[in-house]
Amino acid sequence: MLCTTREKRTNAGSKMAALLESEDTDDFYQSAYGGFADEADDIEYSEEDEVESDTDSDISIDENDEPISDQEEEATTKRKHKVVTKAYKEPTAKRVKKEPKKHVSKTTTSTPIVTTIEKKQMRESTTQKSLEARQRTQAAENLKNQEQSRRKSKENHSMTQEQLLEEAKITELKNLKSLEMFQRLELEKKKTKLIKRNYTGPMIRYHSVAMPIIEVVEGENGKEENKIVGRCTRNFVTYPDENTMKQYFNFEKPKPITKSTCIVTRLPARYFDPLTKQPSANLTAFRIIREAYYTQLEKKVDPRLPHVAKWLEWRKQMRAAKQNSKVVKPH
């Protein structure tokens, strides 16, 4: 708000002008590109006055615009100042004197090239084989050329009756040769016949036969008569011998499975003692069987043997422990 209400100072901008005058000029604008100093008589370019075309004047005029006289237009063009610009000058490049090059004498040393030509001696057999191969290739090429020439001659010229007969003879010979080859192959096939081998050993055969269904009916005289009602199929399997039939079919009845019972409780056994080989139904039955077995051993074994004596001592200790457990009652 102060800038709008207070008056302008008398010394406004004086300090800025002093700073600009005291500012040092930069060397870049004086040295680079030949300098940018203004020259008084430098009139190389002057801006040309703009010339408006009379043809497009009617296009840009609107209906609401007021017409302007020619005198007013001339006055506006005179007011425009001419702008003078300085032309660009390239800096002068310093010429550097080129030192003369010293000619160095090049010494070339020529080394003698020794060429050794080795003569390869070929064997007589290899030379003969190579000659034969060349002759074969030449003969094949000649045949090809002859065939090509014949084809061209046939295409260009129509063959006479004699030529046609000669060609027919050649084709006949070729056909006869191919026929002979075919006959030979057929004879070889006939010679190699497949011989089926008949099996002479015992055989099991399966037969399926259609048979009539017969019913017994009483006749007019009271006698029984056989009457065919229909037909049915019957399947049979035949064996050559009874021994082969017995090998494949077992006619013996299987033995019934006997369920083992406990010898103490007479219940179906669930366990089997491997020492006594007796079945048992539960744990109490198992202990009874073992106790009976041990009592029999005590009577039959010899106590003088060391391992038997140890076992007998262990048995006495076990009996004493059982008696003590029976006497002591739980609190």
Secondary structure as GFF3:
##gff-version 3
##sequence-region A 1 331
A	DSSP	alpha_helix	2	5	.	.	.	ID=ss1
A	DSSP	alpha_helix	14	22	.	.	.	ID=ss2
A	DSSP	alpha_helix	28	31	.	.	.	ID=ss3
A	DSSP	three_ten_helix	32	34	.	.	.	ID=ss4
A	DSSP	alpha_helix	57	60	.	.	.	ID=ss5
A	DSSP	alpha_helix	70	79	.	.	.	ID=ss6
A	DSSP	alpha_helix	124	156	.	.	.	ID=ss7
A	DSSP	alpha_helix	161	191	.	.	.	ID=ss8
A	DSSP	beta_strand	205	218	.	.	.	ID=ss9
A	DSSP	beta_strand	224	238	.	.	.	ID=ss10
A	DSSP	alpha_helix	242	248	.	.	.	ID=ss11
A	DSSP	beta_strand	271	273	.	.	.	ID=ss12
A	DSSP	beta_strand	278	280	.	.	.	ID=ss13
A	DSSP	alpha_helix	283	300	.	.	.	ID=ss14
A	DSSP	alpha_helix	306	327	.	.	.	ID=ss15
###
